[in-house]
Amino acid sequence: METYPNSKESRGYAYVQYDKIEEAKNAIDALHEKDFKGKKLEVVAKIDKKDGKSTKPTSSESNNLFIKNLPSGTTDEKLKAMF
């Protein structure tokens, strides 16, 4: 989970890596647009950059996820429990 250096507060986003692509796909299906403490999570396959250009893989092509819109106060422990 990404945090601010001085306060260690959540920046509201995180990256999660699964061992298997199917596990990542299941996480997207289960948690994308789910309400978490009053915020709607955005769970998508991580965007990779090749040659300076972004390429957005489908969930079936990546085991790395980008989670956006995490509420303040989210900790690594809470994130691990969800994913």
ABEGO torsion letter per residue (X at the ends): XBBBAAAGBBAGBBBBBBABAAAAAAAAAAABGBBBGGBBBBBBBBBBBBGGBBBBBBAAABABBBBBGBBBGBBAAAAAAAX
